[in-house]
């Protein structure tokens, strides 16, 4: 994955990169504060959409962890 941008959101790290997969040209990795990383190969059409999608996933993970 060729890194395009890095960001931090609510303590999680987001790495957006270029990866062609079916109809998507962008992928991203999200890493939680404990160091666990997840790769999403179909991140979106552009870097901004992938970043938004990564933040949405982080919000969902935080919400699910608060339910326990």
Residue frames as a rotation matrix with the C-alpha (Angstrom) as fourth column:
UNK 1
0.587 0.810 0.000 0.00
0.810 -0.587 0.000 0.00
0.000 0.000 -1.000 0.00
UNK 2
-0.505 -0.671 0.542 1.37
0.651 -0.709 -0.272 3.39
0.567 0.216 0.795 -0.97
UNK 3
-0.157 0.426 -0.891 0.58
0.879 -0.351 -0.323 5.80
-0.451 -0.834 -0.319 1.88
UNK 4
-0.066 0.244 0.968 -1.23
0.666 -0.712 0.225 8.95
0.743 0.659 -0.115 0.83
UNK 5
-0.095 0.064 0.993 -2.08
-0.526 -0.850 0.004 10.45
0.845 -0.523 0.115 4.21
UNK 6
-0.522 -0.051 -0.851 -2.04
0.658 0.611 -0.441 9.74
0.542 -0.790 -0.285 7.93
UNK 7
-0.132 0.536 0.834 -4.42
-0.472 -0.773 0.423 11.08
0.872 -0.338 0.355 10.54
UNK 8
-0.914 -0.026 -0.405 -5.32
0.337 0.504 -0.795 10.55
0.225 -0.863 -0.452 14.18
UNK 9
-0.252 0.907 0.336 -8.94
-0.469 -0.418 0.778 10.50
0.847 0.039 0.531 15.29
UNK 10
0.642 0.568 0.516 -10.01
-0.680 0.111 0.724 10.01
0.354 -0.816 0.457 18.93
UNK 11
0.214 -0.683 0.698 -6.71
-0.774 0.317 0.548 8.32
-0.596 -0.658 -0.461 19.73
UNK 12
0.536 0.004 0.844 -6.85
0.377 0.894 -0.243 5.94
-0.755 0.449 0.477 16.75
UNK 13
-0.434 -0.725 -0.535 -4.40
-0.328 -0.425 0.843 6.12
-0.839 0.542 -0.053 13.84
UNK 14
0.720 0.634 0.282 -5.67
0.133 0.274 -0.953 6.16
-0.681 0.723 0.113 10.26
UNK 15
-0.515 -0.833 -0.200 -3.45
-0.173 -0.128 0.977 5.46
-0.840 0.538 -0.078 7.26
UNK 16
0.680 0.728 -0.089 -4.98
-0.160 0.029 -0.987 6.07
-0.716 0.685 0.136 3.84
UNK 17
-0.447 -0.893 0.051 -3.30
-0.205 0.158 0.966 4.57
-0.871 0.421 -0.254 0.80
UNK 18
0.012 0.355 -0.935 -3.65
-0.994 -0.099 -0.051 3.74
-0.110 0.930 0.351 -2.87
UNK 19
-0.801 -0.176 0.572 -4.89
-0.148 0.984 0.095 0.23
-0.579 -0.009 -0.815 -3.65
UNK 20
-0.406 0.673 -0.619 -7.01
-0.886 -0.124 0.446 -0.74
0.223 0.729 0.647 -6.63
UNK 21
-0.936 0.219 0.274 -9.65
0.101 0.916 -0.388 -3.30
-0.336 -0.336 -0.880 -5.64
UNK 22
-0.189 0.880 0.435 -12.72
0.949 0.278 -0.151 -3.79
-0.254 0.384 -0.888 -7.84
UNK 23
0.411 0.444 0.796 -14.36
0.693 -0.720 0.044 -0.33
0.592 0.534 -0.604 -8.02
UNK 24
0.968 -0.084 -0.238 -12.26
0.132 -0.633 0.762 1.25
-0.214 -0.769 -0.602 -5.26
UNK 25
0.497 -0.837 0.228 -8.91
0.220 -0.132 -0.967 2.99
0.839 0.531 0.118 -5.69
UNK 26
-0.188 -0.493 0.849 -8.28
-0.681 -0.558 -0.475 3.84
0.708 -0.668 -0.231 -2.04
UNK 27
0.258 0.209 -0.943 -7.77
0.500 0.806 0.316 1.69
0.827 -0.553 0.104 1.04
UNK 28
0.140 -0.288 0.947 -7.17
-0.698 -0.708 -0.112 2.46
0.702 -0.645 -0.300 4.71
UNK 29
-0.270 -0.244 -0.932 -5.88
0.564 0.744 -0.358 0.95
0.780 -0.622 -0.063 7.92
UNK 30
0.440 0.327 0.836 -7.22
-0.528 -0.659 0.535 1.87
0.726 -0.677 -0.118 11.34
UNK 31
-0.354 -0.626 -0.694 -5.17
0.382 0.581 -0.719 1.14
0.854 -0.520 0.034 14.45
UNK 32
0.733 0.680 0.028 -6.80
0.211 -0.266 0.941 1.30
0.647 -0.683 -0.338 17.86
UNK 33
0.533 -0.530 0.659 -4.99
-0.764 -0.636 0.106 2.66
0.363 -0.561 -0.744 20.94
UNK 34
0.630 -0.298 0.717 -3.95
-0.370 0.697 0.614 -0.89
-0.683 -0.652 0.329 21.95
UNK 35
-0.395 -0.875 -0.281 -2.18
-0.635 0.039 0.771 -1.41
-0.664 0.483 -0.571 18.61
UNK 36
-0.228 0.395 0.890 -4.69
0.496 0.834 -0.243 -3.68
-0.838 0.386 -0.386 16.86
UNK 37
-0.639 -0.081 -0.765 -4.85
-0.526 -0.678 0.512 -2.82
-0.560 0.730 0.391 13.13
UNK 38
0.140 0.701 0.699 -7.61
0.444 0.587 -0.677 -3.50
-0.885 0.405 -0.230 10.61
UNK 39
-0.872 -0.435 -0.224 -7.19
-0.046 -0.381 0.923 -3.13
-0.487 0.816 0.313 6.85
UNK 40
0.299 0.951 0.079 -10.09
0.186 0.023 -0.982 -2.05
-0.936 0.308 -0.170 4.62
UNK 41
-0.591 -0.652 0.476 -9.22
0.532 0.129 0.837 -2.64
-0.607 0.748 0.270 0.99
UNK 42
-0.277 0.568 0.775 -12.31
0.817 -0.285 0.501 -0.94
0.506 0.772 -0.385 -0.46
UNK 43
-0.528 -0.090 -0.844 -12.00
0.730 -0.557 -0.397 2.44
-0.434 -0.826 0.359 1.24
UNK 44
0.419 0.754 -0.506 -13.64
0.309 -0.642 -0.701 4.59
-0.854 0.138 -0.502 -1.41
UNK 45
0.745 -0.024 0.666 -13.17
0.659 -0.121 -0.742 6.61
0.098 0.992 -0.075 -4.58
UNK 46
0.301 -0.643 0.704 -10.95
-0.003 -0.739 -0.674 9.29
0.953 0.201 -0.224 -3.08
UNK 47
-0.619 -0.705 -0.346 -8.81
0.354 0.143 -0.924 10.01
0.701 -0.695 0.162 -0.06
UNK 48
-0.730 0.371 0.574 -11.39
-0.627 -0.699 -0.345 12.21
0.273 -0.612 0.742 1.66
UNK 49
0.352 0.913 -0.206 -14.13
-0.754 0.406 0.517 9.58
0.555 -0.027 0.831 1.44
UNK 50
0.146 -0.384 -0.912 -11.78
0.304 0.895 -0.328 6.91
0.941 -0.229 0.248 2.79
UNK 51
-0.868 -0.477 0.139 -10.91
0.062 -0.382 -0.922 9.15
0.493 -0.791 0.361 5.72
UNK 52
-0.310 0.850 0.426 -14.61
-0.913 -0.391 0.115 9.74
0.264 -0.353 0.898 6.43
UNK 53
0.514 0.505 -0.693 -15.32
-0.378 0.859 0.346 6.01
0.770 0.084 0.632 6.24
UNK 54
-0.332 -0.717 -0.613 -12.44
0.387 0.489 -0.782 5.26
0.860 -0.497 0.115 8.62
UNK 55
-0.881 0.043 0.471 -13.80
-0.393 -0.621 -0.678 7.78
0.263 -0.783 0.564 11.14
UNK 56
0.144 0.989 -0.017 -17.27
-0.888 0.137 0.439 6.21
0.436 -0.049 0.898 10.85
UNK 57
0.330 -0.089 -0.940 -15.79
0.102 0.993 -0.058 2.78
0.939 -0.076 0.336 11.62
UNK 58
-0.754 -0.647 -0.115 -13.94
0.232 -0.099 -0.968 4.19
0.614 -0.756 0.225 14.63
UNK 59
-0.546 0.639 0.542 -17.15
-0.807 -0.575 -0.135 5.78
0.226 -0.511 0.829 15.94
UNK 60
0.474 0.740 -0.477 -18.95
-0.585 0.670 0.457 2.43
0.658 0.063 0.751 15.58
UNK 61
-0.042 -0.571 -0.820 -16.17
0.368 0.754 -0.544 0.55
0.929 -0.324 0.178 17.37
UNK 62
-0.913 -0.276 0.299 -16.19
-0.126 -0.506 -0.853 3.05
0.387 -0.817 0.428 20.23
UNK 63
-0.155 0.944 0.291 -19.99
-0.940 -0.232 0.249 2.86
0.303 -0.235 0.924 20.50
UNK 64
0.508 0.335 -0.794 -19.92
-0.222 0.941 0.255 -0.95
0.832 0.046 0.552 20.58
UNK 65
-0.409 -0.734 -0.542 -17.19
0.419 0.377 -0.826 -1.01
0.811 -0.565 0.153 23.21
UNK 66
-0.830 0.150 0.537 -19.20
-0.481 -0.679 -0.554 1.39
0.282 -0.718 0.636 25.41
UNK 67
0.189 0.966 -0.175 -22.21
-0.738 0.257 0.624 -0.98
0.648 0.011 0.761 25.35
UNK 68
-0.023 -0.259 -0.966 -20.32
0.247 0.934 -0.257 -3.67
0.969 -0.245 0.043 27.27
